[in-house]
Amino acid sequence: MIRDLYHIHSNKWLTGDIWEMRLIGDVYPITAPGQFINVKADGHFLRRPISICDWDEETAMITIVYKVVGKGTEALSRMQSGQALDVLCGLGNGFDVSKCGEKTLVIGGGAGVPPMYGLAKELLRAGKTPVAILGFNTIEEMFYADDFQALGIETIVTTVDDSFGVKGFVTDALPEQYDYFCACGPLPMLKAVYNATATSGLLSFEERMGCGFGACMGCTCKTKYGDKRICKDGPVLEKEEIIW
């Protein structure tokens, strides 16, 4: 983990309340897909944890995709190219690609889609064959589906209102054959995936955080192996250790 000033390369609206920001700065603290950064928005005391969507060592660029849900993220959406952000980078444990099978499902729901993009790229680099399942309420909320398809992987989109792709939830699009799964999204989705999947897997949880690096203990949750901090010991937990 480092704390540093990162400069905004671009900050653009994608759809609905979803924005994509690209930051220039040190990427070496990032060791696994699914980690997050903690951003300080001017005028707000607590930092905002945002999953890392993608990163590139050659360009020293980090891509985040975030949802405007309050005053802090609204302030982020108003920032312009060239401005500096106080960022804690390389937080959390991320997805362990070595645990993933040959055919791994990367399942993302809504704001949980972005970290699955970086994971899909890492799985491809490891010689594996990821299948993306992306869930949205409606086609108007859909984003990054084309980016997943551009990776050359099978990409399945579900919408609750049947406006695009498979009607229903991500669990309605699970294939018959797969070796492993990784998922990120709202808690009801994660619980549904947990119950519907037939293999082991990794699930990335969202939680309200104070510090973002395990000092305040504010995001502690119970697991079968004891208490764990979502920001430090997570956000990715193994299916077998989760207590609902």
C-alpha positions as YAML, in Angstrom:
chain: A
units: angstrom
residues:
- id: 1
  name: MET
  ca: [0.00, 0.00, 0.00]
- id: 2
  name: ILE
  ca: [1.18, 3.50, -0.80]
- id: 3
  name: ARG
  ca: [-0.31, 6.95, -0.34]
- id: 4
  name: ASP
  ca: [0.43, 9.32, -3.18]
- id: 5
  name: LEU
  ca: [-0.99, 11.97, -5.46]
- id: 6
  name: TYR
  ca: [-2.38, 10.54, -8.69]
- id: 7
  name: HIS
  ca: [-3.30, 12.77, -11.60]
- id: 8
  name: ILE
  ca: [-6.51, 12.41, -13.54]
- id: 9
  name: HIS
  ca: [-5.94, 11.45, -17.17]
- id: 10
  name: SER
  ca: [-9.66, 11.30, -18.01]
- id: 11
  name: ASN
  ca: [-13.01, 11.25, -16.22]
- id: 12
  name: LYS
  ca: [-15.99, 10.42, -18.37]
- id: 13
  name: TRP
  ca: [-19.64, 9.47, -17.98]
- id: 14
  name: LEU
  ca: [-20.53, 5.98, -19.19]
- id: 15
  name: THR
  ca: [-24.24, 5.51, -18.50]
- id: 16
  name: GLY
  ca: [-26.79, 6.38, -15.83]
- id: 17
  name: ASP
  ca: [-24.80, 7.13, -12.67]
- id: 18
  name: ILE
  ca: [-21.68, 5.21, -13.80]
- id: 19
  name: TRP
  ca: [-18.39, 7.02, -14.51]
- id: 20
  name: GLU
  ca: [-14.96, 5.89, -15.66]
- id: 21
  name: MET
  ca: [-11.81, 7.60, -14.39]
- id: 22
  name: ARG
  ca: [-8.23, 6.95, -15.49]
- id: 23
  name: LEU
  ca: [-5.41, 7.93, -13.13]
- id: 24
  name: ILE
  ca: [-1.70, 8.31, -13.74]
- id: 25
  name: GLY
  ca: [0.60, 7.21, -10.91]
- id: 26
  name: ASP
  ca: [2.40, 4.28, -9.32]
- id: 27
  name: VAL
  ca: [0.82, 0.93, -10.15]
- id: 28
  name: TYR
  ca: [3.39, -1.33, -8.46]
- id: 29
  name: PRO
  ca: [1.33, -1.73, -5.23]
- id: 30
  name: ILE
  ca: [-1.33, -3.55, -7.29]
- id: 31
  name: THR
  ca: [-0.61, -7.27, -7.06]
- id: 32
  name: ALA
  ca: [-3.95, -8.90, -7.96]
- id: 33
  name: PRO
  ca: [-7.21, -8.13, -9.74]
- id: 34
  name: GLY
  ca: [-9.99, -7.21, -7.35]
- id: 35
  name: GLN
  ca: [-7.91, -4.94, -5.15]
- id: 36
  name: PHE
  ca: [-9.14, -1.39, -4.56]
- id: 37
  name: ILE
  ca: [-7.98, 2.16, -4.03]
- id: 38
  name: ASN
  ca: [-9.18, 4.56, -1.34]
- id: 39
  name: VAL
  ca: [-9.75, 8.05, -2.70]
- id: 40
  name: LYS
  ca: [-9.92, 11.27, -0.70]
- id: 41
  name: ALA
  ca: [-12.53, 13.62, -2.10]
- id: 42
  name: ASP
  ca: [-11.97, 17.26, -1.16]
- id: 43
  name: GLY
  ca: [-14.26, 18.40, 1.63]
- id: 44
  name: HIS
  ca: [-15.08, 14.87, 2.80]
- id: 45
  name: PHE
  ca: [-13.52, 13.23, 5.84]
- id: 46
  name: LEU
  ca: [-13.79, 9.55, 4.94]
- id: 47
  name: ARG
  ca: [-12.14, 8.18, 1.82]
- id: 48
  name: ARG
  ca: [-14.15, 6.40, -0.86]
- id: 49
  name: PRO
  ca: [-13.12, 2.79, -1.62]
- id: 50
  name: ILE
  ca: [-13.32, 2.02, -5.34]
- id: 51
  name: SER
  ca: [-12.41, -1.26, -7.05]
- id: 52
  name: ILE
  ca: [-9.60, -1.26, -9.58]
- id: 53
  name: CYS
  ca: [-10.98, -2.10, -13.01]
- id: 54
  name: ASP
  ca: [-7.69, -2.29, -14.88]
- id: 55
  name: TRP
  ca: [-4.06, -1.19, -14.62]
- id: 56
  name: ASP
  ca: [-1.12, -0.89, -16.99]
- id: 57
  name: GLU
  ca: [2.50, -0.86, -15.89]
- id: 58
  name: GLU
  ca: [3.83, 0.60, -19.15]
- id: 59
  name: THR
  ca: [1.61, 3.67, -19.06]
- id: 60
  name: ALA
  ca: [1.40, 3.83, -15.22]
- id: 61
  name: MET
  ca: [-2.36, 4.12, -15.59]
- id: 62
  name: ILE
  ca: [-5.14, 2.85, -13.32]
- id: 63
  name: THR
  ca: [-8.74, 2.62, -14.52]
- id: 64
  name: ILE
  ca: [-11.60, 2.79, -12.04]
- id: 65
  name: VAL
  ca: [-15.31, 2.66, -12.80]
- id: 66
  name: TYR
  ca: [-17.48, 4.10, -10.05]
- id: 67
  name: LYS
  ca: [-21.11, 4.74, -9.28]
- id: 68
  name: VAL
  ca: [-22.27, 8.14, -8.07]
- id: 69
  name: VAL
  ca: [-24.19, 7.32, -4.89]
- id: 70
  name: GLY
  ca: [-23.49, 10.29, -2.60]
- id: 71
  name: LYS
  ca: [-21.73, 13.62, -2.21]
- id: 72
  name: GLY
  ca: [-18.23, 12.10, -2.26]
- id: 73
  name: THR
  ca: [-18.58, 10.25, -5.55]
- id: 74
  name: GLU
  ca: [-20.55, 13.18, -6.95]
- id: 75
  name: ALA
  ca: [-17.52, 15.36, -6.20]
- id: 76
  name: LEU
  ca: [-15.31, 12.85, -8.03]
- id: 77
  name: SER
  ca: [-17.55, 13.03, -11.10]
- id: 78
  name: ARG
  ca: [-16.97, 16.79, -11.32]
- id: 79
  name: MET
  ca: [-13.18, 16.52, -11.38]
- id: 80
  name: GLN
  ca: [-11.27, 17.29, -14.55]
- id: 81
  name: SER
  ca: [-8.22, 15.99, -16.39]
- id: 82
  name: GLY
  ca: [-4.98, 17.18, -14.82]
- id: 83
  name: GLN
  ca: [-6.33, 17.48, -11.29]
- id: 84
  name: ALA
  ca: [-4.63, 15.53, -8.49]
- id: 85
  name: LEU
  ca: [-6.21, 12.98, -6.16]
- id: 86
  name: ASP
  ca: [-4.91, 11.79, -2.79]
- id: 87
  name: VAL
  ca: [-5.03, 8.01, -3.18]
- id: 88
  name: LEU
  ca: [-4.21, 4.96, -1.09]
- id: 89
  name: CYS
  ca: [-3.35, 2.30, -3.66]
- id: 90
  name: GLY
  ca: [-3.06, -1.49, -3.60]
- id: 91
  name: LEU
  ca: [-5.58, -2.25, -0.84]
- id: 92
  name: GLY
  ca: [-7.22, -5.59, -0.14]
- id: 93
  name: ASN
  ca: [-6.27, -9.10, -1.16]
- id: 94
  name: GLY
  ca: [-7.85, -9.43, -4.61]
- id: 95
  name: PHE
  ca: [-8.60, -12.60, -6.59]
- id: 96
  name: ASP
  ca: [-6.02, -15.40, -6.53]
- id: 97
  name: VAL
  ca: [-5.79, -16.44, -10.19]
- id: 98
  name: SER
  ca: [-3.81, -19.56, -9.26]
- id: 99
  name: LYS
  ca: [-6.94, -20.98, -7.57]
- id: 100
  name: CYS
  ca: [-9.07, -20.54, -10.68]
- id: 101
  name: GLY
  ca: [-9.88, -23.45, -12.98]
- id: 102
  name: GLU
  ca: [-9.43, -23.76, -16.72]
- id: 103
  name: LYS
  ca: [-12.98, -22.52, -17.33]
- id: 104
  name: THR
  ca: [-13.70, -19.89, -14.69]
- id: 105
  name: LEU
  ca: [-16.87, -17.83, -14.57]
- id: 106
  name: VAL
  ca: [-16.29, -14.13, -13.88]
- id: 107
  name: ILE
  ca: [-19.64, -12.89, -12.58]
- id: 108
  name: GLY
  ca: [-20.33, -9.21, -12.03]
- id: 109
  name: GLY
  ca: [-23.51, -7.41, -11.09]
- id: 110
  name: GLY
  ca: [-23.93, -3.66, -11.62]
- id: 111
  name: ALA
  ca: [-21.12, -1.79, -9.86]
- id: 112
  name: GLY
  ca: [-19.47, -5.20, -9.30]
- id: 113
  name: VAL
  ca: [-18.65, -5.53, -13.01]
- id: 114
  name: PRO
  ca: [-15.44, -3.40, -13.17]
- id: 115
  name: PRO
  ca: [-13.04, -5.59, -11.13]
- id: 116
  name: MET
  ca: [-14.12, -8.63, -13.16]
- id: 117
  name: TYR
  ca: [-12.68, -6.99, -16.28]
- id: 118
  name: GLY
  ca: [-9.18, -6.87, -14.79]
- id: 119
  name: LEU
  ca: [-9.66, -10.43, -13.54]
- id: 120
  name: ALA
  ca: [-10.66, -11.67, -17.01]
- id: 121
  name: LYS
  ca: [-7.49, -10.16, -18.46]
- id: 122
  name: GLU
  ca: [-5.33, -11.83, -15.81]
- id: 123
  name: LEU
  ca: [-7.02, -15.19, -16.41]
- id: 124
  name: LEU
  ca: [-6.27, -14.89, -20.11]
- id: 125
  name: ARG
  ca: [-2.63, -14.11, -19.36]
- id: 126
  name: ALA
  ca: [-2.52, -17.25, -17.22]
- id: 127
  name: GLY
  ca: [-3.73, -19.34, -20.15]
- id: 128
  name: LYS
  ca: [-7.23, -19.91, -18.76]
- id: 129
  name: THR
  ca: [-10.61, -19.50, -20.48]
- id: 130
  name: PRO
  ca: [-12.87, -17.12, -18.57]
- id: 131
  name: VAL
  ca: [-16.57, -16.76, -19.29]
- id: 132
  name: ALA
  ca: [-18.10, -13.41, -18.31]
- id: 133
  name: ILE
  ca: [-21.63, -13.14, -16.92]
- id: 134
  name: LEU
  ca: [-22.69, -9.53, -16.40]
- id: 135
  name: GLY
  ca: [-25.95, -8.62, -14.69]
- id: 136
  name: PHE
  ca: [-27.91, -5.36, -14.93]
- id: 137
  name: ASN
  ca: [-31.44, -4.23, -14.15]
- id: 138
  name: THR
  ca: [-32.00, -2.81, -17.64]
- id: 139
  name: ILE
  ca: [-30.13, -2.13, -20.88]
- id: 140
  name: GLU
  ca: [-29.86, 1.55, -19.92]
- id: 141
  name: GLU
  ca: [-27.59, 0.55, -17.01]
- id: 142
  name: MET
  ca: [-25.36, -1.74, -19.09]
- id: 143
  name: PHE
  ca: [-21.68, -0.88, -19.48]
- id: 144
  name: TYR
  ca: [-18.38, -2.59, -20.39]
- id: 145
  name: ALA
  ca: [-20.07, -5.52, -22.18]
- id: 146
  name: ASP
  ca: [-18.26, -4.54, -25.39]
- id: 147
  name: ASP
  ca: [-14.96, -4.34, -23.49]
- id: 148
  name: PHE
  ca: [-15.33, -7.92, -22.26]
- id: 149
  name: GLN
  ca: [-16.24, -9.10, -25.76]
- id: 150
  name: ALA
  ca: [-13.19, -7.29, -27.15]
- id: 151
  name: LEU
  ca: [-11.04, -9.59, -25.00]
- id: 152
  name: GLY
  ca: [-12.28, -12.45, -27.19]
- id: 153
  name: ILE
  ca: [-14.12, -14.25, -24.40]
- id: 154
  name: GLU
  ca: [-17.68, -15.50, -24.18]
- id: 155
  name: THR
  ca: [-19.75, -12.71, -22.63]
- id: 156
  name: ILE
  ca: [-23.29, -13.26, -21.37]
- id: 157
  name: VAL
  ca: [-25.42, -10.29, -20.31]
- id: 158
  name: THR
  ca: [-28.56, -10.58, -18.19]
- id: 159
  name: THR
  ca: [-31.17, -7.90, -17.57]
- id: 160
  name: VAL
  ca: [-33.95, -8.12, -15.04]
- id: 161
  name: ASP
  ca: [-36.47, -6.41, -17.35]
- id: 162
  name: ASP
  ca: [-35.52, -8.53, -20.41]
- id: 163
  name: SER
  ca: [-34.38, -5.46, -22.37]
- id: 164
  name: PHE
  ca: [-31.14, -7.18, -23.44]
- id: 165
  name: GLY
  ca: [-29.59, -10.63, -23.36]
- id: 166
  name: VAL
  ca: [-30.86, -13.26, -20.94]
- id: 167
  name: LYS
  ca: [-33.93, -12.32, -18.92]
- id: 168
  name: GLY
  ca: [-33.40, -12.43, -15.18]
- id: 169
  name: PHE
  ca: [-30.38, -12.53, -12.91]
- id: 170
  name: VAL
  ca: [-26.80, -13.76, -13.34]
- id: 171
  name: THR
  ca: [-27.82, -17.07, -11.77]
- id: 172
  name: ASP
  ca: [-30.23, -17.60, -14.68]
- id: 173
  name: ALA
  ca: [-27.27, -17.66, -17.07]
- id: 174
  name: LEU
  ca: [-24.94, -20.14, -15.36]
- id: 175
  name: PRO
  ca: [-23.65, -22.69, -17.89]
- id: 176
  name: GLU
  ca: [-23.82, -26.42, -17.20]
- id: 177
  name: GLN
  ca: [-20.06, -26.88, -17.31]
- id: 178
  name: TYR
  ca: [-17.45, -24.77, -15.49]
- id: 179
  name: ASP
  ca: [-14.55, -25.38, -13.13]
- id: 180
  name: TYR
  ca: [-14.62, -22.38, -10.80]
- id: 181
  name: PHE
  ca: [-16.27, -19.00, -10.33]
- id: 182
  name: CYS
  ca: [-15.40, -15.51, -9.14]
- id: 183
  name: ALA
  ca: [-18.12, -12.98, -8.34]
- id: 184
  name: CYS
  ca: [-18.53, -9.36, -7.30]
- id: 185
  name: GLY
  ca: [-21.74, -7.47, -6.77]
- id: 186
  name: PRO
  ca: [-24.46, -6.59, -4.25]
- id: 187
  name: LEU
  ca: [-24.93, -8.91, -1.30]
- id: 188
  name: PRO
  ca: [-28.21, -10.52, -2.52]
- id: 189
  name: MET
  ca: [-26.50, -11.40, -5.81]
- id: 190
  name: LEU
  ca: [-23.48, -12.91, -4.04]
- id: 191
  name: LYS
  ca: [-25.72, -15.02, -1.83]
- id: 192
  name: ALA
  ca: [-27.69, -16.22, -4.85]
- id: 193
  name: VAL
  ca: [-24.48, -17.12, -6.69]
- id: 194
  name: TYR
  ca: [-23.21, -18.92, -3.59]
- id: 195
  name: ASN
  ca: [-26.34, -21.05, -3.47]
- id: 196
  name: ALA
  ca: [-26.57, -21.67, -7.23]
- id: 197
  name: THR
  ca: [-22.99, -22.65, -8.02]
- id: 198
  name: ALA
  ca: [-21.77, -26.24, -7.91]
- id: 199
  name: THR
  ca: [-18.05, -25.53, -7.51]
- id: 200
  name: SER
  ca: [-15.73, -23.68, -5.20]
- id: 201
  name: GLY
  ca: [-15.18, -20.01, -5.87]
- id: 202
  name: LEU
  ca: [-14.20, -16.55, -4.69]
- id: 203
  name: LEU
  ca: [-16.61, -13.77, -3.78]
- id: 204
  name: SER
  ca: [-15.75, -10.09, -3.42]
- id: 205
  name: PHE
  ca: [-17.76, -8.23, -0.77]
- id: 206
  name: GLU
  ca: [-18.64, -4.58, -0.37]
- id: 207
  name: GLU
  ca: [-18.63, -3.05, 3.10]
- id: 208
  name: ARG
  ca: [-18.62, 0.40, 4.67]
- id: 209
  name: MET
  ca: [-15.02, 1.22, 5.57]
- id: 210
  name: GLY
  ca: [-13.40, 3.74, 7.83]
- id: 211
  name: CYS
  ca: [-9.68, 3.48, 7.11]
- id: 212
  name: GLY
  ca: [-9.45, 0.94, 4.28]
- id: 213
  name: PHE
  ca: [-6.33, -0.85, 5.57]
- id: 214
  name: GLY
  ca: [-7.44, -2.77, 8.66]
- id: 215
  name: ALA
  ca: [-6.69, -0.34, 11.49]
- id: 216
  name: CYS
  ca: [-10.17, 0.74, 12.56]
- id: 217
  name: MET
  ca: [-11.77, -2.75, 12.48]
- id: 218
  name: GLY
  ca: [-15.00, -1.15, 11.26]
- id: 219
  name: CYS
  ca: [-15.59, -3.62, 8.44]
- id: 220
  name: THR
  ca: [-15.00, -6.82, 10.41]
- id: 221
  name: CYS
  ca: [-17.18, -9.79, 9.55]
- id: 222
  name: LYS
  ca: [-17.45, -13.33, 10.92]
- id: 223
  name: THR
  ca: [-16.21, -16.28, 8.86]
- id: 224
  name: LYS
  ca: [-15.90, -20.00, 9.60]
- id: 225
  name: TYR
  ca: [-12.24, -19.33, 10.36]
- id: 226
  name: GLY
  ca: [-12.71, -16.35, 12.66]
- id: 227
  name: ASP
  ca: [-13.23, -12.62, 12.27]
- id: 228
  name: LYS
  ca: [-11.87, -11.01, 9.10]
- id: 229
  name: ARG
  ca: [-11.61, -7.42, 7.97]
- id: 230
  name: ILE
  ca: [-13.15, -6.89, 4.53]
- id: 231
  name: CYS
  ca: [-10.68, -4.12, 3.70]
- id: 232
  name: LYS
  ca: [-7.56, -6.04, 4.73]
- id: 233
  name: ASP
  ca: [-8.29, -9.79, 4.77]
- id: 234
  name: GLY
  ca: [-10.83, -9.30, 1.95]
- id: 235
  name: PRO
  ca: [-12.64, -8.03, 0.05]
- id: 236
  name: VAL
  ca: [-12.29, -11.45, -1.60]
- id: 237
  name: LEU
  ca: [-13.29, -14.45, 0.51]
- id: 238
  name: GLU
  ca: [-13.44, -18.14, -0.39]
- id: 239
  name: LYS
  ca: [-16.86, -19.71, -0.76]
- id: 240
  name: GLU
  ca: [-16.10, -22.30, 1.92]
- id: 241
  name: GLU
  ca: [-15.40, -19.75, 4.66]
- id: 242
  name: ILE
  ca: [-18.47, -17.56, 4.26]
- id: 243
  name: ILE
  ca: [-21.18, -17.34, 6.93]
- id: 244
  name: TRP
  ca: [-24.42, -15.73, 5.77]
...
